[in-house]
Amino acid sequence: MGATDFGLQIAKQFGHKSINFKPALVPLIFSQTDIEYYFKDLSGLSVDAVVACNNQSFRERILITHRGISGPAILQISSYWQKGDKITINLLPDLDASDWLLAMQNTHLKTLLKTTLSTYFSKRLATRLADTLTDKNLANTSINQIKKTDLSDLGKQLNHWTLAPSGTEGMRTAEVCVGGVDTRELSSKTMESNRQQGLYFIGETVDVTGWLGGYNFQWAWSSGWVAGQYV
């Protein structure tokens, strides 16, 4: 939109503490090595999942892109992710994947592992998961020929897939920012500065960031309305 950090410059001029802006509600990107190994040729595929990081978790869809992962669950968790953090993805949040795979081994003896996983995933994704999460290229192996320990380990990975993003797509695609003027230095009733009478900060200039779903719009409108009653 062409927005600037003018508000933070004003805050600094009057001695306010500000938390540096960083992109939020933004897709996560990965190293080229991880993209080649996990995501190559899967761009556009999506799946329902639970994504967790720093004691926060969101269950929504994730979307594989040519640079990493996006989708609502990833955008949500990006607000809590810090450089160097890992994220965990539960690809089968409604079942214990290890128990399910071991049960399938007893009832679908000659079914290929990729076919079994296709119960819940697209064929391309099922094949990639079977090969990479086991690190043994088991996609085209009959499920009855796979060691129970390997199936159990695969199930654990499906429920707790740990990945290390290399960064985010940045301000270019971020829907909002984390950071801004410290809320402790503003009146919660009027949004007026505690340091300078007649100076107000509203919207994204303030260190308030909401989830997806219109919360950030609501904060912008509400904080603007409150300040407007006193200007």
NUTOR-822720 format. One record per residue (C-alpha): residue number from 1; residue in three letters; z negated, y negated, x negated. Coordinates in pm, 1 decimal. Each point is the difference from the previous one (the first is absolute). Example, Ala and Ser with C-alpha at 12.3 -4.5 7.8 and 13.67 -1.06 7.14 Angstrom:
// residues 2
+-----+-----+----------+----------+----------+
!   k !   r !       zz !       yy !       xx !
+-----+-----+----------+----------+----------+
!   1 ! ALA !   -780.0 !    450.0 !  -1230.0 !
!   2 ! SER !     66.0 !   -344.0 !   -137.0 !
+-----+-----+----------+----------+----------+
***
This chain:
// residues 231
+-----+-----+----------+----------+----------+
!   k !   r !       zz !       yy !       xx !
+-----+-----+----------+----------+----------+
!   1 ! MET !      0.0 !      0.0 !      0.0 !
!   2 ! GLY !    -17.8 !   -227.0 !   -303.8 !
!   3 ! ALA !   -378.0 !    -43.3 !     19.8 !
!   4 ! THR !   -180.1 !   -135.0 !   -307.3 !
!   5 ! ASP !   -348.1 !     -3.6 !   -149.4 !
!   6 ! PHE !    -44.9 !   -367.8 !     91.8 !
!   7 ! GLY !   -318.5 !     80.4 !    193.9 !
!   8 ! LEU !   -158.6 !    167.0 !   -301.7 !
!   9 ! GLN !     94.1 !   -294.7 !   -220.0 !
!  10 ! ILE !   -184.0 !   -231.0 !    242.1 !
!  11 ! ALA !   -297.8 !    237.9 !      3.7 !
!  12 ! LYS !    -15.3 !     -2.8 !   -379.2 !
!  13 ! GLN !     21.1 !   -380.1 !     -5.5 !
!  14 ! PHE !   -319.4 !    -18.1 !    207.2 !
!  15 ! GLY !   -184.7 !    267.7 !   -195.9 !
!  16 ! HIS !     37.9 !    289.5 !    242.0 !
!  17 ! LYS !    -15.7 !    358.8 !   -118.8 !
!  18 ! SER !    314.7 !    195.5 !     80.7 !
!  19 ! ILE !     91.6 !    366.0 !    -30.3 !
!  20 ! ASN !    340.7 !     39.6 !   -159.9 !
!  21 ! PHE !    280.9 !     92.1 !    235.8 !
!  22 ! LYS !    148.8 !    347.5 !    -24.8 !
!  23 ! PRO !    252.0 !    174.3 !    226.3 !
!  24 ! ALA !   -137.8 !    195.2 !    296.3 !
!  25 ! LEU !    156.1 !    203.6 !    279.5 !
!  26 ! VAL !    266.5 !     85.4 !   -254.4 !
!  27 ! PRO !    184.4 !    319.2 !   -108.3 !
!  28 ! LEU !   -124.9 !    183.4 !   -309.5 !
!  29 ! ILE !    231.9 !     81.9 !   -288.1 !
!  30 ! PHE !    -14.3 !    278.5 !   -259.4 !
!  31 ! SER !    116.1 !     71.2 !   -350.8 !
!  32 ! GLN !    354.4 !    126.2 !    -39.2 !
!  33 ! THR !   -142.7 !    333.9 !   -114.1 !
!  34 ! ASP !   -191.9 !     44.4 !    325.5 !
!  35 ! ILE !    296.2 !   -116.0 !    206.6 !
!  36 ! GLU !    228.0 !    255.1 !   -166.6 !
!  37 ! TYR !   -255.4 !    277.7 !     41.0 !
!  38 ! TYR !   -136.8 !    -62.2 !    349.6 !
!  39 ! PHE !    228.8 !   -234.7 !    192.0 !
!  40 ! LYS !    358.3 !     18.4 !   -128.4 !
!  41 ! ASP !    254.6 !     44.1 !    283.8 !
!  42 ! LEU !   -276.9 !    -18.0 !    261.9 !
!  43 ! SER !     32.9 !   -371.2 !     80.9 !
!  44 ! GLY !    -24.8 !    -61.6 !    373.8 !
!  45 ! LEU !   -217.9 !    300.6 !     83.2 !
!  46 ! SER !   -329.7 !    -67.3 !    174.4 !
!  47 ! VAL !   -304.2 !    207.3 !     93.6 !
!  48 ! ASP !   -330.6 !    -48.8 !    178.3 !
!  49 ! ALA !   -282.7 !     -7.4 !   -255.2 !
!  50 ! VAL !   -343.2 !   -130.6 !    -91.5 !
!  51 ! VAL !      3.4 !   -224.0 !   -308.3 !
!  52 ! ALA !   -326.3 !    -85.2 !   -176.1 !
!  53 ! CYS !   -114.5 !   -225.2 !   -283.3 !
!  54 ! ASN !   -331.0 !   -167.4 !    -91.2 !
!  55 ! ASN !   -191.6 !    145.9 !    296.4 !
!  56 ! GLN !    261.2 !   -118.5 !    251.9 !
!  57 ! SER !    246.1 !    219.9 !    184.4 !
!  58 ! PHE !    277.5 !    -44.3 !    254.5 !
!  59 ! ARG !    187.6 !    252.0 !    209.1 !
!  60 ! GLU !    353.7 !   -109.1 !     77.4 !
!  61 ! ARG !    346.7 !     83.8 !   -124.3 !
!  62 ! ILE !    106.3 !    -28.0 !   -361.9 !
!  63 ! LEU !    360.8 !    -65.7 !    -98.6 !
!  64 ! ILE !    160.5 !    111.1 !   -326.2 !
!  65 ! THR !    214.4 !   -270.6 !   -161.0 !
!  66 ! HIS !    220.3 !    -18.3 !   -308.0 !
!  67 ! ARG !   -287.1 !   -173.8 !   -182.3 !
!  68 ! GLY !   -299.9 !    194.2 !    132.2 !
!  69 ! ILE !   -178.0 !     11.7 !    335.7 !
!  70 ! SER !    -21.2 !   -242.0 !    291.1 !
!  71 ! GLY !    -75.2 !     35.5 !    370.6 !
!  72 ! PRO !   -299.4 !   -122.8 !    202.1 !
!  73 ! ALA !   -263.8 !    218.0 !   -170.2 !
!  74 ! ILE !    109.6 !   -115.6 !   -346.1 !
!  75 ! LEU !     17.8 !   -366.6 !    101.3 !
!  76 ! GLN !   -353.1 !     25.4 !    136.1 !
!  77 ! ILE !   -147.7 !    165.7 !   -308.9 !
!  78 ! SER !    176.5 !   -243.5 !   -234.5 !
!  79 ! SER !   -252.0 !   -267.1 !     99.4 !
!  80 ! TYR !   -273.6 !    212.0 !   -161.0 !
!  81 ! TRP !    195.9 !    139.1 !   -294.7 !
!  82 ! GLN !    -56.8 !   -150.3 !   -344.8 !
!  83 ! LYS !    214.3 !     40.1 !   -310.2 !
!  84 ! GLY !    -89.0 !    333.3 !   -161.1 !
!  85 ! ASP !   -139.9 !    157.5 !    317.8 !
!  86 ! LYS !    123.9 !    330.6 !    135.8 !
!  87 ! ILE !     69.4 !     71.0 !    365.0 !
!  88 ! THR !    -40.8 !    328.9 !    184.7 !
!  89 ! ILE !    230.9 !    114.3 !    276.5 !
!  90 ! ASN !    -86.9 !    266.5 !    256.5 !
!  91 ! LEU !    338.5 !    123.9 !    116.5 !
!  92 ! LEU !   -148.2 !    239.5 !    256.8 !
!  93 ! PRO !   -299.6 !   -186.5 !    141.3 !
!  94 ! ASP !    -39.4 !    225.2 !    303.6 !
!  95 ! LEU !    -52.9 !    329.2 !   -180.1 !
!  96 ! ASP !   -138.2 !    167.0 !   -310.1 !
!  97 ! ALA !    326.2 !     60.7 !   -182.9 !
!  98 ! SER !   -140.9 !    277.8 !   -221.9 !
!  99 ! ASP !   -121.4 !    203.4 !    297.9 !
! 100 ! TRP !    330.5 !    -55.6 !    178.2 !
! 101 ! LEU !    211.7 !    115.4 !   -295.4 !
! 102 ! LEU !   -212.9 !    310.7 !    -57.0 !
! 103 ! ALA !     23.7 !     84.9 !    370.3 !
! 104 ! MET !    378.2 !    -42.7 !    -12.3 !
! 105 ! GLN !     13.2 !    235.4 !   -296.7 !
! 106 ! ASN !   -145.3 !    273.4 !    218.0 !
! 107 ! THR !    236.4 !    -52.0 !    292.1 !
! 108 ! HIS !    327.3 !   -126.6 !   -151.9 !
! 109 ! LEU !     30.8 !    230.5 !   -297.0 !
! 110 ! LYS !    357.9 !    -63.9 !   -108.7 !
! 111 ! THR !     28.2 !   -363.8 !    104.2 !
! 112 ! LEU !     85.7 !   -236.6 !   -284.1 !
! 113 ! LEU !   -269.7 !   -250.9 !    -87.1 !
! 114 ! LYS !    232.5 !   -293.9 !     70.7 !
! 115 ! THR !     72.6 !    144.9 !    344.7 !
! 116 ! THR !   -371.5 !     32.5 !     70.9 !
! 117 ! LEU !    -61.2 !   -360.5 !    -99.7 !
! 118 ! SER !    293.1 !   -105.4 !    218.4 !
! 119 ! THR !   -230.7 !     65.9 !    293.8 !
! 120 ! TYR !   -144.1 !   -345.1 !    -68.8 !
! 121 ! PHE !    241.9 !   -170.3 !   -240.1 !
! 122 ! SER !    372.3 !    -60.8 !    -23.3 !
! 123 ! LYS !    187.5 !    260.5 !   -204.9 !
! 124 ! ARG !     55.7 !   -235.1 !   -292.2 !
! 125 ! LEU !   -363.0 !   -105.3 !    -15.8 !
! 126 ! ALA !   -124.1 !    356.0 !     50.1 !
! 127 ! THR !    208.5 !    117.5 !   -294.8 !
! 128 ! ARG !   -120.5 !   -280.7 !   -225.0 !
! 129 ! LEU !   -365.7 !     53.4 !     90.8 !
! 130 ! ALA !     24.9 !    374.7 !    -57.7 !
! 131 ! ASP !    146.3 !    -59.0 !   -345.8 !
! 132 ! THR !   -197.8 !   -298.7 !   -126.9 !
! 133 ! LEU !   -347.4 !     47.8 !    147.0 !
! 134 ! THR !    -14.2 !    354.5 !   -140.0 !
! 135 ! ASP !    184.0 !   -103.6 !   -318.6 !
! 136 ! LYS !    152.7 !    348.7 !     13.1 !
! 137 ! ASN !    319.3 !    -51.5 !    202.3 !
! 138 ! LEU !   -108.7 !    235.7 !    276.4 !
! 139 ! ALA !    214.9 !   -143.6 !    279.1 !
! 140 ! ASN !    239.3 !    295.9 !      9.3 !
! 141 ! THR !   -268.7 !    265.3 !    -44.8 !
! 142 ! SER !   -106.3 !    221.0 !    290.1 !
! 143 ! ILE !   -349.5 !    -91.9 !    105.5 !
! 144 ! ASN !   -124.7 !    358.7 !    -37.6 !
! 145 ! GLN !     99.2 !     -4.6 !   -367.5 !
! 146 ! ILE !   -213.3 !   -304.2 !    -83.3 !
! 147 ! LYS !   -351.6 !     41.0 !   -133.6 !
! 148 ! LYS !   -273.0 !    -89.3 !    245.2 !
! 149 ! THR !   -150.4 !   -235.0 !   -258.4 !
! 150 ! ASP !    330.5 !   -185.8 !    -27.7 !
! 151 ! LEU !     27.1 !    -32.1 !    377.6 !
! 152 ! SER !   -358.0 !   -121.3 !     21.3 !
! 153 ! ASP !     61.7 !   -256.7 !   -274.5 !
! 154 ! LEU !    314.3 !   -121.0 !    176.9 !
! 155 ! GLY !   -198.0 !    -41.3 !    320.4 !
! 156 ! LYS !   -261.1 !   -208.2 !   -179.8 !
! 157 ! GLN !    276.0 !   -220.1 !   -138.0 !
! 158 ! LEU !    152.2 !    -46.8 !    343.5 !
! 159 ! ASN !   -338.2 !   -115.9 !    129.6 !
! 160 ! HIS !    -86.0 !   -203.4 !   -308.6 !
! 161 ! TRP !    314.7 !   -110.0 !   -183.2 !
! 162 ! THR !   -107.2 !   -244.3 !   -272.0 !
! 163 ! LEU !    248.8 !   -255.8 !   -129.7 !
! 164 ! ALA !    -23.3 !   -296.9 !   -235.9 !
! 165 ! PRO !    215.1 !   -296.4 !    111.0 !
! 166 ! SER !    126.1 !   -220.1 !   -281.2 !
! 167 ! GLY !    -12.3 !   -313.4 !    214.7 !
! 168 ! THR !    123.2 !   -160.2 !    320.0 !
! 169 ! GLU !    330.0 !   -154.7 !    102.2 !
! 170 ! GLY !   -172.7 !   -336.3 !    -39.9 !
! 171 ! MET !     16.5 !   -324.7 !    189.8 !
! 172 ! ARG !    366.8 !     54.8 !     81.8 !
! 173 ! THR !    -80.3 !    257.1 !    268.5 !
! 174 ! ALA !   -375.1 !    -49.9 !     58.3 !
! 175 ! GLU !    -85.9 !    -91.0 !    359.0 !
! 176 ! VAL !   -319.1 !   -183.1 !   -102.9 !
! 177 ! CYS !   -217.9 !    -70.3 !   -303.1 !
! 178 ! VAL !   -352.9 !     98.1 !    -93.5 !
! 179 ! GLY !   -195.1 !   -293.3 !   -142.4 !
! 180 ! GLY !    -44.7 !   -367.9 !     69.4 !
! 181 ! VAL !   -286.2 !   -246.0 !     41.0 !
! 182 ! ASP !   -341.5 !    170.6 !     -3.8 !
! 183 ! THR !   -125.4 !     17.5 !    361.0 !
! 184 ! ARG !   -356.5 !    -66.9 !   -114.5 !
! 185 ! GLU !    105.2 !   -356.7 !    -80.7 !
! 186 ! LEU !    131.0 !    -73.2 !    350.0 !
! 187 ! SER !   -162.9 !    -53.3 !    336.3 !
! 188 ! SER !     61.7 !    303.7 !    219.6 !
! 189 ! LYS !     -7.6 !   -224.9 !    306.8 !
! 190 ! THR !    236.6 !   -276.5 !   -110.3 !
! 191 ! MET !    176.7 !    129.3 !   -316.6 !
! 192 ! GLU !   -112.7 !   -321.1 !   -171.9 !
! 193 ! SER !    -75.3 !     -2.1 !   -370.5 !
! 194 ! ASN !   -367.2 !      2.6 !    -95.4 !
! 195 ! ARG !     95.0 !   -209.2 !   -302.0 !
! 196 ! GLN !    218.1 !   -272.2 !    148.1 !
! 197 ! GLN !    -39.3 !   -150.6 !    346.2 !
! 198 ! GLY !    326.9 !    -14.7 !    191.7 !
! 199 ! LEU !    165.6 !    275.4 !   -204.2 !
! 200 ! TYR !     92.6 !    316.6 !    192.4 !
! 201 ! PHE !    155.8 !    331.2 !   -104.5 !
! 202 ! ILE !    162.3 !    238.3 !    248.0 !
! 203 ! GLY !    221.8 !    307.2 !     22.8 !
! 204 ! GLU !    112.2 !    176.6 !   -312.3 !
! 205 ! THR !   -141.3 !   -274.0 !   -223.7 !
! 206 ! VAL !   -337.1 !    162.4 !     73.7 !
! 207 ! ASP !   -108.8 !    334.1 !   -146.0 !
! 208 ! VAL !     43.7 !    186.4 !    329.2 !
! 209 ! THR !    249.7 !    284.4 !     33.7 !
! 210 ! GLY !     50.6 !    212.9 !    310.3 !
! 211 ! TRP !    158.1 !    336.6 !     69.2 !
! 212 ! LEU !    343.7 !     54.5 !    145.4 !
! 213 ! GLY !     32.1 !    -71.7 !    369.2 !
! 214 ! GLY !     -3.8 !   -377.1 !     35.3 !
! 215 ! TYR !   -346.3 !    -60.5 !   -145.4 !
! 216 ! ASN !    127.6 !   -237.3 !   -267.6 !
! 217 ! PHE !    193.1 !   -203.0 !    257.1 !
! 218 ! GLN !   -311.9 !    -12.3 !    215.0 !
! 219 ! TRP !   -210.5 !   -120.4 !   -291.8 !
! 220 ! ALA !    252.2 !   -273.4 !    -80.3 !
! 221 ! TRP !     10.6 !   -121.0 !    360.4 !
! 222 ! SER !   -375.7 !     27.7 !     57.7 !
! 223 ! SER !   -108.4 !   -169.1 !   -322.4 !
! 224 ! GLY !    255.0 !   -275.8 !     59.4 !
! 225 ! TRP !   -122.7 !    -52.4 !    356.1 !
! 226 ! VAL !   -365.5 !    -13.8 !   -110.7 !
! 227 ! ALA !     72.2 !   -256.2 !   -273.7 !
! 228 ! GLY !    215.9 !   -197.3 !    240.9 !
! 229 ! GLN !   -297.1 !    -59.9 !    230.2 !
! 230 ! TYR !   -173.5 !   -197.3 !   -274.3 !
! 231 ! VAL !    277.0 !   -177.9 !   -189.0 !
+-----+-----+----------+----------+----------+
***
